[in-house]
Amino acid sequence: MNKTELIELIAGKADISKAAAGRALDALIGGVKTTLKKGGTVTLVGFGTFAVTARAARTGRNPRTGEAIKIKKAKVPKFRPGKALKDAVN
């Protein structure tokens, strides 16, 4: 499913226009991004939790040459599914 299909699904389920559904989805994504940039977490009960974790600096290999390269530390977004989502998938 892509973003357009998700907007159509939201519009149909919530009985709103596709434009309103698109704005709502963009607002949700924007809110999650803003919170994660500030180092916070977003928890949607029954769905899951979005959080930021730190990835340590490490040594990797260039697959073309085999040469060792340094990979910088980074902050990465993570998603942990909630129990209800796990149960729905299984």
PDB file of N, CA, C and O in Angstrom:
ATOM      1  N   MET A   1       0.852  -1.177   0.000  1.00  0.00           N
ATOM      2  CA  MET A   1       0.000   0.000   0.000  1.00  0.00           C
ATOM      3  C   MET A   1       0.892   1.233   0.000  1.00  0.00           C
ATOM      4  O   MET A   1       1.859   1.310   0.758  1.00  0.00           O
ATOM      5  N   ASN A   2       0.564   2.191  -0.849  1.00  0.00           N
ATOM      6  CA  ASN A   2       1.324   3.442  -0.865  1.00  0.00           C
ATOM      7  C   ASN A   2       0.495   4.557  -0.220  1.00  0.00           C
ATOM      8  O   ASN A   2      -0.619   4.318   0.246  1.00  0.00           O
ATOM      9  N   LYS A   3       1.042   5.764  -0.196  1.00  0.00           N
ATOM     10  CA  LYS A   3       0.391   6.868   0.503  1.00  0.00           C
ATOM     11  C   LYS A   3      -0.966   7.212  -0.117  1.00  0.00           C
ATOM     12  O   LYS A   3      -1.921   7.490   0.609  1.00  0.00           O
ATOM     13  N   THR A   4      -1.059   7.197  -1.437  1.00  0.00           N
ATOM     14  CA  THR A   4      -2.315   7.515  -2.106  1.00  0.00           C
ATOM     15  C   THR A   4      -3.401   6.506  -1.745  1.00  0.00           C
ATOM     16  O   THR A   4      -4.544   6.880  -1.481  1.00  0.00           O
ATOM     17  N   GLU A   5      -3.040   5.243  -1.736  1.00  0.00           N
ATOM     18  CA  GLU A   5      -4.005   4.205  -1.371  1.00  0.00           C
ATOM     19  C   GLU A   5      -4.433   4.333   0.089  1.00  0.00           C
ATOM     20  O   GLU A   5      -5.595   4.102   0.422  1.00  0.00           O
ATOM     21  N   LEU A   6      -3.490   4.702   0.957  1.00  0.00           N
ATOM     22  CA  LEU A   6      -3.817   4.901   2.366  1.00  0.00           C
ATOM     23  C   LEU A   6      -4.772   6.073   2.541  1.00  0.00           C
ATOM     24  O   LEU A   6      -5.704   5.996   3.341  1.00  0.00           O
ATOM     25  N   ILE A   7      -4.551   7.154   1.803  1.00  0.00           N
ATOM     26  CA  ILE A   7      -5.442   8.323   1.865  1.00  0.00           C
ATOM     27  C   ILE A   7      -6.852   7.930   1.416  1.00  0.00           C
ATOM     28  O   ILE A   7      -7.838   8.336   2.030  1.00  0.00           O
ATOM     29  N   GLU A   8      -6.941   7.141   0.344  1.00  0.00           N
ATOM     30  CA  GLU A   8      -8.254   6.685  -0.132  1.00  0.00           C
ATOM     31  C   GLU A   8      -8.950   5.830   0.921  1.00  0.00           C
ATOM     32  O   GLU A   8     -10.157   5.954   1.126  1.00  0.00           O
ATOM     33  N   LEU A   9      -8.189   4.960   1.590  1.00  0.00           N
ATOM     34  CA  LEU A   9      -8.752   4.114   2.639  1.00  0.00           C
ATOM     35  C   LEU A   9      -9.263   4.947   3.812  1.00  0.00           C
ATOM     36  O   LEU A   9     -10.361   4.714   4.317  1.00  0.00           O
ATOM     37  N   ILE A  10      -8.464   5.914   4.237  1.00  0.00           N
ATOM     38  CA  ILE A  10      -8.861   6.790   5.346  1.00  0.00           C
ATOM     39  C   ILE A  10     -10.118   7.568   4.975  1.00  0.00           C
ATOM     40  O   ILE A  10     -11.045   7.668   5.778  1.00  0.00           O
ATOM     41  N   ALA A  11     -10.155   8.118   3.762  1.00  0.00           N
ATOM     42  CA  ALA A  11     -11.308   8.900   3.309  1.00  0.00           C
ATOM     43  C   ALA A  11     -12.574   8.040   3.310  1.00  0.00           C
ATOM     44  O   ALA A  11     -13.639   8.500   3.721  1.00  0.00           O
ATOM     45  N   GLY A  12     -12.455   6.803   2.853  1.00  0.00           N
ATOM     46  CA  GLY A  12     -13.606   5.917   2.817  1.00  0.00           C
ATOM     47  C   GLY A  12     -14.089   5.503   4.197  1.00  0.00           C
ATOM     48  O   GLY A  12     -15.290   5.508   4.466  1.00  0.00           O
ATOM     49  N   LYS A  13     -13.147   5.140   5.078  1.00  0.00           N
ATOM     50  CA  LYS A  13     -13.517   4.671   6.421  1.00  0.00           C
ATOM     51  C   LYS A  13     -14.069   5.806   7.287  1.00  0.00           C
ATOM     52  O   LYS A  13     -14.997   5.591   8.066  1.00  0.00           O
ATOM     53  N   ALA A  14     -13.502   7.019   7.157  1.00  0.00           N
ATOM     54  CA  ALA A  14     -13.903   8.136   8.011  1.00  0.00           C
ATOM     55  C   ALA A  14     -14.999   8.987   7.371  1.00  0.00           C
ATOM     56  O   ALA A  14     -15.486   9.937   7.984  1.00  0.00           O
ATOM     57  N   ASP A  15     -15.390   8.647   6.136  1.00  0.00           N
ATOM     58  CA  ASP A  15     -16.422   9.391   5.410  1.00  0.00           C
ATOM     59  C   ASP A  15     -16.068  10.879   5.302  1.00  0.00           C
ATOM     60  O   ASP A  15     -16.881  11.756   5.593  1.00  0.00           O
ATOM     61  N   ILE A  16     -14.822  11.132   4.870  1.00  0.00           N
ATOM     62  CA  ILE A  16     -14.361  12.505   4.631  1.00  0.00           C
ATOM     63  C   ILE A  16     -13.762  12.562   3.224  1.00  0.00           C
ATOM     64  O   ILE A  16     -13.577  11.526   2.584  1.00  0.00           O
ATOM     65  N   SER A  17     -13.464  13.760   2.749  1.00  0.00           N
ATOM     66  CA  SER A  17     -12.899  13.901   1.405  1.00  0.00           C
ATOM     67  C   SER A  17     -11.452  13.420   1.389  1.00  0.00           C
ATOM     68  O   SER A  17     -10.793  13.338   2.425  1.00  0.00           O
ATOM     69  N   LYS A  18     -10.977  13.105   0.186  1.00  0.00           N
ATOM     70  CA  LYS A  18      -9.582  12.669   0.047  1.00  0.00           C
ATOM     71  C   LYS A  18      -8.628  13.794   0.438  1.00  0.00           C
ATOM     72  O   LYS A  18      -7.558  13.536   0.988  1.00  0.00           O
ATOM     73  N   ALA A  19      -9.007  15.035   0.159  1.00  0.00           N
ATOM     74  CA  ALA A  19      -8.160  16.172   0.522  1.00  0.00           C
ATOM     75  C   ALA A  19      -8.027  16.270   2.042  1.00  0.00           C
ATOM     76  O   ALA A  19      -6.930  16.480   2.560  1.00  0.00           O
ATOM     77  N   ALA A  20      -9.135  16.120   2.748  1.00  0.00           N
ATOM     78  CA  ALA A  20      -9.107  16.185   4.215  1.00  0.00           C
ATOM     79  C   ALA A  20      -8.315  15.007   4.778  1.00  0.00           C
ATOM     80  O   ALA A  20      -7.563  15.169   5.740  1.00  0.00           O
ATOM     81  N   ALA A  21      -8.479  13.828   4.187  1.00  0.00           N
ATOM     82  CA  ALA A  21      -7.729  12.654   4.643  1.00  0.00           C
ATOM     83  C   ALA A  21      -6.236  12.852   4.409  1.00  0.00           C
ATOM     84  O   ALA A  21      -5.420  12.468   5.247  1.00  0.00           O
ATOM     85  N   GLY A  22      -5.879  13.443   3.283  1.00  0.00           N
ATOM     86  CA  GLY A  22      -4.466  13.723   2.984  1.00  0.00           C
ATOM     87  C   GLY A  22      -3.869  14.695   3.981  1.00  0.00           C
ATOM     88  O   GLY A  22      -2.743  14.512   4.444  1.00  0.00           O
ATOM     89  N   ARG A  23      -4.632  15.737   4.310  1.00  0.00           N
ATOM     90  CA  ARG A  23      -4.149  16.717   5.302  1.00  0.00           C
ATOM     91  C   ARG A  23      -3.994  16.068   6.670  1.00  0.00           C
ATOM     92  O   ARG A  23      -3.033  16.351   7.386  1.00  0.00           O
ATOM     93  N   ALA A  24      -4.930  15.203   7.036  1.00  0.00           N
ATOM     94  CA  ALA A  24      -4.859  14.525   8.335  1.00  0.00           C
ATOM     95  C   ALA A  24      -3.635  13.610   8.391  1.00  0.00           C
ATOM     96  O   ALA A  24      -2.915  13.592   9.389  1.00  0.00           O
ATOM     97  N   LEU A  25      -3.404  12.855   7.323  1.00  0.00           N
ATOM     98  CA  LEU A  25      -2.245  11.965   7.289  1.00  0.00           C
ATOM     99  C   LEU A  25      -0.948  12.760   7.335  1.00  0.00           C
ATOM    100  O   LEU A  25      -0.018  12.386   8.050  1.00  0.00           O
ATOM    101  N   ASP A  26      -0.875  13.860   6.577  1.00  0.00           N
ATOM    102  CA  ASP A  26       0.321  14.708   6.593  1.00  0.00           C
ATOM    103  C   ASP A  26       0.554  15.311   7.984  1.00  0.00           C
ATOM    104  O   ASP A  26       1.697  15.431   8.425  1.00  0.00           O
ATOM    105  N   ALA A  27      -0.523  15.686   8.669  1.00  0.00           N
ATOM    106  CA  ALA A  27      -0.404  16.238  10.025  1.00  0.00           C
ATOM    107  C   ALA A  27       0.123  15.178  10.984  1.00  0.00           C
ATOM    108  O   ALA A  27       0.967  15.467  11.832  1.00  0.00           O
ATOM    109  N   LEU A  28      -0.375  13.947  10.850  1.00  0.00           N
ATOM    110  CA  LEU A  28       0.097  12.851  11.705  1.00  0.00           C
ATOM    111  C   LEU A  28       1.586  12.597  11.479  1.00  0.00           C
ATOM    112  O   LEU A  28       2.354  12.504  12.436  1.00  0.00           O
ATOM    113  N   ILE A  29       1.986  12.487  10.231  1.00  0.00           N
ATOM    114  CA  ILE A  29       3.394  12.227   9.906  1.00  0.00           C
ATOM    115  C   ILE A  29       4.269  13.379  10.382  1.00  0.00           C
ATOM    116  O   ILE A  29       5.352  13.159  10.925  1.00  0.00           O
ATOM    117  N   GLY A  30       3.796  14.610  10.177  1.00  0.00           N
ATOM    118  CA  GLY A  30       4.544  15.783  10.634  1.00  0.00           C
ATOM    119  C   GLY A  30       4.711  15.810  12.143  1.00  0.00           C
ATOM    120  O   GLY A  30       5.784  16.142  12.647  1.00  0.00           O
ATOM    121  N   GLY A  31       3.652  15.460  12.865  1.00  0.00           N
ATOM    122  CA  GLY A  31       3.724  15.424  14.326  1.00  0.00           C
ATOM    123  C   GLY A  31       4.701  14.377  14.824  1.00  0.00           C
ATOM    124  O   GLY A  31       5.452  14.623  15.768  1.00  0.00           O
ATOM    125  N   VAL A  32       4.696  13.202  14.192  1.00  0.00           N
ATOM    126  CA  VAL A  32       5.635  12.142  14.581  1.00  0.00           C
ATOM    127  C   VAL A  32       7.073  12.598  14.305  1.00  0.00           C
ATOM    128  O   VAL A  32       7.953  12.420  15.148  1.00  0.00           O
ATOM    129  N   LYS A  33       7.310  13.183  13.130  1.00  0.00           N
ATOM    130  CA  LYS A  33       8.673  13.661  12.791  1.00  0.00           C
ATOM    131  C   LYS A  33       9.161  14.709  13.778  1.00  0.00           C
ATOM    132  O   LYS A  33      10.294  14.647  14.257  1.00  0.00           O
ATOM    133  N   THR A  34       8.299  15.668  14.077  1.00  0.00           N
ATOM    134  CA  THR A  34       8.679  16.745  14.997  1.00  0.00           C
ATOM    135  C   THR A  34       9.029  16.199  16.379  1.00  0.00           C
ATOM    136  O   THR A  34      10.027  16.602  16.975  1.00  0.00           O
ATOM    137  N   THR A  35       8.214  15.288  16.880  1.00  0.00           N
ATOM    138  CA  THR A  35       8.460  14.711  18.196  1.00  0.00           C
ATOM    139  C   THR A  35       9.760  13.914  18.209  1.00  0.00           C
ATOM    140  O   THR A  35      10.533  14.010  19.162  1.00  0.00           O
ATOM    141  N   LEU A  36      10.009  13.125  17.158  1.00  0.00           N
ATOM    142  CA  LEU A  36      11.233  12.330  17.098  1.00  0.00           C
ATOM    143  C   LEU A  36      12.474  13.219  16.967  1.00  0.00           C
ATOM    144  O   LEU A  36      13.521  12.905  17.533  1.00  0.00           O
ATOM    145  N   LYS A  37      12.362  14.324  16.227  1.00  0.00           N
ATOM    146  CA  LYS A  37      13.495  15.259  16.111  1.00  0.00           C
ATOM    147  C   LYS A  37      13.885  15.825  17.472  1.00  0.00           C
ATOM    148  O   LYS A  37      15.061  16.071  17.736  1.00  0.00           O
ATOM    149  N   LYS A  38      12.881  16.030  18.341  1.00  0.00           N
ATOM    150  CA  LYS A  38      13.132  16.562  19.682  1.00  0.00           C
ATOM    151  C   LYS A  38      13.598  15.478  20.648  1.00  0.00           C
ATOM    152  O   LYS A  38      13.903  15.764  21.806  1.00  0.00           O
ATOM    153  N   GLY A  39      13.652  14.224  20.171  1.00  0.00           N
ATOM    154  CA  GLY A  39      14.124  13.136  21.017  1.00  0.00           C
ATOM    155  C   GLY A  39      13.021  12.448  21.801  1.00  0.00           C
ATOM    156  O   GLY A  39      13.299  11.608  22.658  1.00  0.00           O
ATOM    157  N   GLY A  40      11.780  12.794  21.517  1.00  0.00           N
ATOM    158  CA  GLY A  40      10.662  12.194  22.231  1.00  0.00           C
ATOM    159  C   GLY A  40      10.206  10.885  21.600  1.00  0.00           C
ATOM    160  O   GLY A  40      10.807  10.401  20.641  1.00  0.00           O
ATOM    161  N   THR A  41       9.142  10.323  22.148  1.00  0.00           N
ATOM    162  CA  THR A  41       8.547   9.111  21.599  1.00  0.00           C
ATOM    163  C   THR A  41       7.069   9.363  21.333  1.00  0.00           C
ATOM    164  O   THR A  41       6.448  10.215  21.968  1.00  0.00           O
ATOM    165  N   VAL A  42       6.519   8.615  20.391  1.00  0.00           N
ATOM    166  CA  VAL A  42       5.100   8.696  20.083  1.00  0.00           C
ATOM    167  C   VAL A  42       4.517   7.307  20.299  1.00  0.00           C
ATOM    168  O   VAL A  42       4.923   6.353  19.635  1.00  0.00           O
ATOM    169  N   THR A  43       3.567   7.188  21.223  1.00  0.00           N
ATOM    170  CA  THR A  43       2.950   5.908  21.527  1.00  0.00           C
ATOM    171  C   THR A  43       1.487   5.947  21.119  1.00  0.00           C
ATOM    172  O   THR A  43       0.721   6.789  21.589  1.00  0.00           O
ATOM    173  N   LEU A  44       1.110   5.037  20.247  1.00  0.00           N
ATOM    174  CA  LEU A  44      -0.276   4.874  19.842  1.00  0.00           C
ATOM    175  C   LEU A  44      -0.733   3.543  20.425  1.00  0.00           C
ATOM    176  O   LEU A  44      -0.388   2.482  19.905  1.00  0.00           O
ATOM    177  N   VAL A  45      -1.502   3.599  21.493  1.00  0.00           N
ATOM    178  CA  VAL A  45      -1.908   2.399  22.223  1.00  0.00           C
ATOM    179  C   VAL A  45      -2.615   1.439  21.273  1.00  0.00           C
ATOM    180  O   VAL A  45      -3.531   1.825  20.547  1.00  0.00           O
ATOM    181  N   GLY A  46      -2.185   0.210  21.290  1.00  0.00           N
ATOM    182  CA  GLY A  46      -2.753  -0.803  20.427  1.00  0.00           C
ATOM    183  C   GLY A  46      -2.078  -0.893  19.073  1.00  0.00           C
ATOM    184  O   GLY A  46      -2.255  -1.883  18.363  1.00  0.00           O
ATOM    185  N   PHE A  47      -1.305   0.122  18.696  1.00  0.00           N
ATOM    186  CA  PHE A  47      -0.616   0.122  17.404  1.00  0.00           C
ATOM    187  C   PHE A  47       0.879  -0.061  17.590  1.00  0.00           C
ATOM    188  O   PHE A  47       1.457  -1.021  17.080  1.00  0.00           O
ATOM    189  N   GLY A  48       1.517   0.864  18.324  1.00  0.00           N
ATOM    190  CA  GLY A  48       2.943   0.732  18.558  1.00  0.00           C
ATOM    191  C   GLY A  48       3.572   2.033  19.017  1.00  0.00           C
ATOM    192  O   GLY A  48       2.888   3.022  19.280  1.00  0.00           O
ATOM    193  N   THR A  49       4.902   2.005  19.108  1.00  0.00           N
ATOM    194  CA  THR A  49       5.653   3.148  19.598  1.00  0.00           C
ATOM    195  C   THR A  49       6.763   3.510  18.618  1.00  0.00           C
ATOM    196  O   THR A  49       7.531   2.656  18.176  1.00  0.00           O
ATOM    197  N   PHE A  50       6.827   4.807  18.290  1.00  0.00           N
ATOM    198  CA  PHE A  50       7.918   5.339  17.482  1.00  0.00           C
ATOM    199  C   PHE A  50       8.906   5.982  18.446  1.00  0.00           C
ATOM    200  O   PHE A  50       8.503   6.739  19.329  1.00  0.00           O
ATOM    201  N   ALA A  51      10.197   5.692  18.288  1.00  0.00           N
ATOM    202  CA  ALA A  51      11.216   6.262  19.169  1.00  0.00           C
ATOM    203  C   ALA A  51      12.508   6.448  18.388  1.00  0.00           C
ATOM    204  O   ALA A  51      12.662   5.923  17.285  1.00  0.00           O
ATOM    205  N   VAL A  52      13.427   7.197  18.969  1.00  0.00           N
ATOM    206  CA  VAL A  52      14.742   7.410  18.371  1.00  0.00           C
ATOM    207  C   VAL A  52      15.771   6.673  19.218  1.00  0.00           C
ATOM    208  O   VAL A  52      15.764   6.777  20.445  1.00  0.00           O
ATOM    209  N   THR A  53      16.645   5.936  18.566  1.00  0.00           N
ATOM    210  CA  THR A  53      17.732   5.269  19.274  1.00  0.00           C
ATOM    211  C   THR A  53      19.054   5.702  18.665  1.00  0.00           C
ATOM    212  O   THR A  53      19.115   6.142  17.517  1.00  0.00           O
ATOM    213  N   ALA A  54      20.103   5.568  19.453  1.00  0.00           N
ATOM    214  CA  ALA A  54      21.436   5.946  18.983  1.00  0.00           C
ATOM    215  C   ALA A  54      22.159   4.712  18.445  1.00  0.00           C
ATOM    216  O   ALA A  54      22.174   3.655  19.076  1.00  0.00           O
ATOM    217  N   ARG A  55      22.748   4.870  17.284  1.00  0.00           N
ATOM    218  CA  ARG A  55      23.545   3.799  16.704  1.00  0.00           C
ATOM    219  C   ARG A  55      25.007   4.217  16.874  1.00  0.00           C
ATOM    220  O   ARG A  55      25.386   5.314  16.463  1.00  0.00           O
ATOM    221  N   ALA A  56      25.823   3.360  17.471  1.00  0.00           N
ATOM    222  CA  ALA A  56      27.223   3.680  17.759  1.00  0.00           C
ATOM    223  C   ALA A  56      28.046   3.729  16.471  1.00  0.00           C
ATOM    224  O   ALA A  56      27.683   3.137  15.454  1.00  0.00           O
ATOM    225  N   ALA A  57      29.159   4.447  16.547  1.00  0.00           N
ATOM    226  CA  ALA A  57      30.102   4.466  15.433  1.00  0.00           C
ATOM    227  C   ALA A  57      30.707   3.068  15.298  1.00  0.00           C
ATOM    228  O   ALA A  57      30.908   2.363  16.287  1.00  0.00           O
ATOM    229  N   ARG A  58      30.987   2.690  14.068  1.00  0.00           N
ATOM    230  CA  ARG A  58      31.532   1.351  13.852  1.00  0.00           C
ATOM    231  C   ARG A  58      32.377   1.324  12.590  1.00  0.00           C
ATOM    232  O   ARG A  58      32.394   2.278  11.811  1.00  0.00           O
ATOM    233  N   THR A  59      33.065   0.228  12.407  1.00  0.00           N
ATOM    234  CA  THR A  59      33.873   0.043  11.211  1.00  0.00           C
ATOM    235  C   THR A  59      33.128  -0.882  10.263  1.00  0.00           C
ATOM    236  O   THR A  59      32.640  -1.939  10.664  1.00  0.00           O
ATOM    237  N   GLY A  60      33.045  -0.472   9.001  1.00  0.00           N
ATOM    238  CA  GLY A  60      32.393  -1.277   7.985  1.00  0.00           C
ATOM    239  C   GLY A  60      33.360  -1.578   6.860  1.00  0.00           C
ATOM    240  O   GLY A  60      34.540  -1.235   6.942  1.00  0.00           O
ATOM    241  N   ARG A  61      32.882  -2.201   5.836  1.00  0.00           N
ATOM    242  CA  ARG A  61      33.710  -2.536   4.679  1.00  0.00           C
ATOM    243  C   ARG A  61      33.055  -2.021   3.411  1.00  0.00           C
ATOM    244  O   ARG A  61      31.841  -2.134   3.239  1.00  0.00           O
ATOM    245  N   ASN A  62      33.860  -1.456   2.526  1.00  0.00           N
ATOM    246  CA  ASN A  62      33.401  -1.075   1.198  1.00  0.00           C
ATOM    247  C   ASN A  62      33.248  -2.372   0.409  1.00  0.00           C
ATOM    248  O   ASN A  62      34.239  -3.072   0.205  1.00  0.00           O
ATOM    249  N   PRO A  63      32.041  -2.717  -0.043  1.00  0.00           N
ATOM    250  CA  PRO A  63      31.850  -4.003  -0.713  1.00  0.00           C
ATOM    251  C   PRO A  63      32.599  -4.119  -2.035  1.00  0.00           C
ATOM    252  O   PRO A  63      32.892  -5.229  -2.478  1.00  0.00           O
ATOM    253  N   ARG A  64      32.910  -3.013  -2.663  1.00  0.00           N
ATOM    254  CA  ARG A  64      33.611  -3.038  -3.938  1.00  0.00           C
ATOM    255  C   ARG A  64      35.094  -3.351  -3.776  1.00  0.00           C
ATOM    256  O   ARG A  64      35.667  -4.165  -4.499  1.00  0.00           O
ATOM    257  N   THR A  65      35.696  -2.667  -2.792  1.00  0.00           N
ATOM    258  CA  THR A  65      37.154  -2.791  -2.638  1.00  0.00           C
ATOM    259  C   THR A  65      37.563  -3.625  -1.434  1.00  0.00           C
ATOM    260  O   THR A  65      38.703  -4.082  -1.360  1.00  0.00           O
ATOM    261  N   GLY A  66      36.655  -3.829  -0.494  1.00  0.00           N
ATOM    262  CA  GLY A  66      37.009  -4.554   0.717  1.00  0.00           C
ATOM    263  C   GLY A  66      37.721  -3.671   1.733  1.00  0.00           C
ATOM    264  O   GLY A  66      38.101  -4.136   2.807  1.00  0.00           O
ATOM    265  N   GLU A  67      37.899  -2.410   1.397  1.00  0.00           N
ATOM    266  CA  GLU A  67      38.597  -1.460   2.272  1.00  0.00           C
ATOM    267  C   GLU A  67      37.741  -1.144   3.498  1.00  0.00           C
ATOM    268  O   GLU A  67      36.525  -0.981   3.392  1.00  0.00           O
ATOM    269  N   ALA A  68      38.388  -1.059   4.659  1.00  0.00           N
ATOM    270  CA  ALA A  68      37.691  -0.718   5.901  1.00  0.00           C
ATOM    271  C   ALA A  68      37.337   0.765   5.871  1.00  0.00           C
ATOM    272  O   ALA A  68      38.151   1.601   5.482  1.00  0.00           O
ATOM    273  N   ILE A  69      36.102   1.081   6.290  1.00  0.00           N
ATOM    274  CA  ILE A  69      35.675   2.469   6.369  1.00  0.00           C
ATOM    275  C   ILE A  69      35.029   2.707   7.729  1.00  0.00           C
ATOM    276  O   ILE A  69      34.505   1.788   8.359  1.00  0.00           O
ATOM    277  N   LYS A  70      35.081   3.966   8.165  1.00  0.00           N
ATOM    278  CA  LYS A  70      34.463   4.327   9.436  1.00  0.00           C
ATOM    279  C   LYS A  70      33.058   4.822   9.176  1.00  0.00           C
ATOM    280  O   LYS A  70      32.836   5.668   8.309  1.00  0.00           O
ATOM    281  N   ILE A  71      32.107   4.289   9.933  1.00  0.00           N
ATOM    282  CA  ILE A  71      30.722   4.721   9.842  1.00  0.00           C
ATOM    283  C   ILE A  71      30.427   5.529  11.093  1.00  0.00           C
ATOM    284  O   ILE A  71      30.618   5.048  12.210  1.00  0.00           O
ATOM    285  N   LYS A  72      29.961   6.761  10.906  1.00  0.00           N
ATOM    286  CA  LYS A  72      29.709   7.662  12.031  1.00  0.00           C
ATOM    287  C   LYS A  72      28.530   7.207  12.868  1.00  0.00           C
ATOM    288  O   LYS A  72      27.666   6.463  12.404  1.00  0.00           O
ATOM    289  N   LYS A  73      28.510   7.671  14.121  1.00  0.00           N
ATOM    290  CA  LYS A  73      27.352   7.390  14.970  1.00  0.00           C
ATOM    291  C   LYS A  73      26.161   8.148  14.396  1.00  0.00           C
ATOM    292  O   LYS A  73      26.322   9.177  13.740  1.00  0.00           O
ATOM    293  N   ALA A  74      24.968   7.627  14.650  1.00  0.00           N
ATOM    294  CA  ALA A  74      23.768   8.246  14.096  1.00  0.00           C
ATOM    295  C   ALA A  74      22.567   7.977  14.990  1.00  0.00           C
ATOM    296  O   ALA A  74      22.535   7.007  15.747  1.00  0.00           O
ATOM    297  N   LYS A  75      21.593   8.849  14.883  1.00  0.00           N
ATOM    298  CA  LYS A  75      20.303   8.630  15.533  1.00  0.00           C
ATOM    299  C   LYS A  75      19.397   8.026  14.476  1.00  0.00           C
ATOM    300  O   LYS A  75      19.340   8.522  13.351  1.00  0.00           O
ATOM    301  N   VAL A  76      18.687   6.961  14.823  1.00  0.00           N
ATOM    302  CA  VAL A  76      17.812   6.302  13.864  1.00  0.00           C
ATOM    303  C   VAL A  76      16.419   6.109  14.456  1.00  0.00           C
ATOM    304  O   VAL A  76      16.285   5.788  15.637  1.00  0.00           O
ATOM    305  N   PRO A  77      15.379   6.305  13.640  1.00  0.00           N
ATOM    306  CA  PRO A  77      14.022   6.058  14.132  1.00  0.00           C
ATOM    307  C   PRO A  77      13.752   4.565  14.206  1.00  0.00           C
ATOM    308  O   PRO A  77      14.213   3.793  13.365  1.00  0.00           O
ATOM    309  N   LYS A  78      13.003   4.173  15.216  1.00  0.00           N
ATOM    310  CA  LYS A  78      12.628   2.767  15.409  1.00  0.00           C
ATOM    311  C   LYS A  78      11.129   2.700  15.650  1.00  0.00           C
ATOM    312  O   LYS A  78      10.524   3.643  16.158  1.00  0.00           O
ATOM    313  N   PHE A  79      10.538   1.569  15.276  1.00  0.00           N
ATOM    314  CA  PHE A  79       9.127   1.327  15.548  1.00  0.00           C
ATOM    315  C   PHE A  79       9.000  -0.011  16.244  1.00  0.00           C
ATOM    316  O   PHE A  79       9.505  -1.023  15.758  1.00  0.00           O
ATOM    317  N   ARG A  80       8.319  -0.016  17.391  1.00  0.00           N
ATOM    318  CA  ARG A  80       8.028  -1.254  18.117  1.00  0.00           C
ATOM    319  C   ARG A  80       6.526  -1.477  18.058  1.00  0.00           C
ATOM    320  O   ARG A  80       5.766  -0.687  18.617  1.00  0.00           O
ATOM    321  N   PRO A  81       6.088  -2.529  17.397  1.00  0.00           N
ATOM    322  CA  PRO A  81       4.644  -2.778  17.315  1.00  0.00           C
ATOM    323  C   PRO A  81       4.052  -3.129  18.663  1.00  0.00           C
ATOM    324  O   PRO A  81       4.706  -3.758  19.496  1.00  0.00           O
ATOM    325  N   GLY A  82       2.806  -2.719  18.875  1.00  0.00           N
ATOM    326  CA  GLY A  82       2.090  -3.030  20.097  1.00  0.00           C
ATOM    327  C   GLY A  82       1.470  -4.422  20.036  1.00  0.00           C
ATOM    328  O   GLY A  82       1.438  -5.056  18.981  1.00  0.00           O
ATOM    329  N   LYS A  83       0.988  -4.876  21.157  1.00  0.00           N
ATOM    330  CA  LYS A  83       0.409  -6.226  21.250  1.00  0.00           C
ATOM    331  C   LYS A  83      -0.775  -6.401  20.312  1.00  0.00           C
ATOM    332  O   LYS A  83      -0.886  -7.437  19.657  1.00  0.00           O
ATOM    333  N   ALA A  84      -1.649  -5.430  20.233  1.00  0.00           N
ATOM    334  CA  ALA A  84      -2.843  -5.542  19.377  1.00  0.00           C
ATOM    335  C   ALA A  84      -2.446  -5.681  17.917  1.00  0.00           C
ATOM    336  O   ALA A  84      -3.060  -6.458  17.186  1.00  0.00           O
ATOM    337  N   LEU A  85      -1.434  -4.945  17.477  1.00  0.00           N
ATOM    338  CA  LEU A  85      -0.966  -5.054  16.098  1.00  0.00           C
ATOM    339  C   LEU A  85      -0.339  -6.405  15.833  1.00  0.00           C
ATOM    340  O   LEU A  85      -0.578  -7.014  14.791  1.00  0.00           O
ATOM    341  N   LYS A  86       0.463  -6.874  16.776  1.00  0.00           N
ATOM    342  CA  LYS A  86       1.074  -8.190  16.638  1.00  0.00           C
ATOM    343  C   LYS A  86       0.013  -9.286  16.543  1.00  0.00           C
ATOM    344  O   LYS A  86       0.109 -10.197  15.722  1.00  0.00           O
ATOM    345  N   ASP A  87      -0.997  -9.175  17.400  1.00  0.00           N
ATOM    346  CA  ASP A  87      -2.083 -10.166  17.397  1.00  0.00           C
ATOM    347  C   ASP A  87      -2.874 -10.120  16.090  1.00  0.00           C
ATOM    348  O   ASP A  87      -3.279 -11.162  15.574  1.00  0.00           O
ATOM    349  N   ALA A  88      -3.097  -8.913  15.552  1.00  0.00           N
ATOM    350  CA  ALA A  88      -3.857  -8.771  14.312  1.00  0.00           C
ATOM    351  C   ALA A  88      -3.109  -9.387  13.130  1.00  0.00           C
ATOM    352  O   ALA A  88      -3.725  -9.957  12.229  1.00  0.00           O
ATOM    353  N   VAL A  89      -1.795  -9.273  13.136  1.00  0.00           N
ATOM    354  CA  VAL A  89      -0.980  -9.835  12.053  1.00  0.00           C
ATOM    355  C   VAL A  89      -0.909 -11.345  12.155  1.00  0.00           C
ATOM    356  O   VAL A  89      -0.911 -12.042  11.141  1.00  0.00           O
ATOM    357  N   ASN A  90      -0.847 -11.850  13.370  1.00  0.00           N
ATOM    358  CA  ASN A  90      -0.771 -13.302  13.552  1.00  0.00           C
ATOM    359  C   ASN A  90      -2.159 -13.848  13.663  1.00  0.00           C
ATOM    360  O   ASN A  90      -2.336 -15.056  13.821  1.00  0.00           O
TER     361      ASN A  90
END
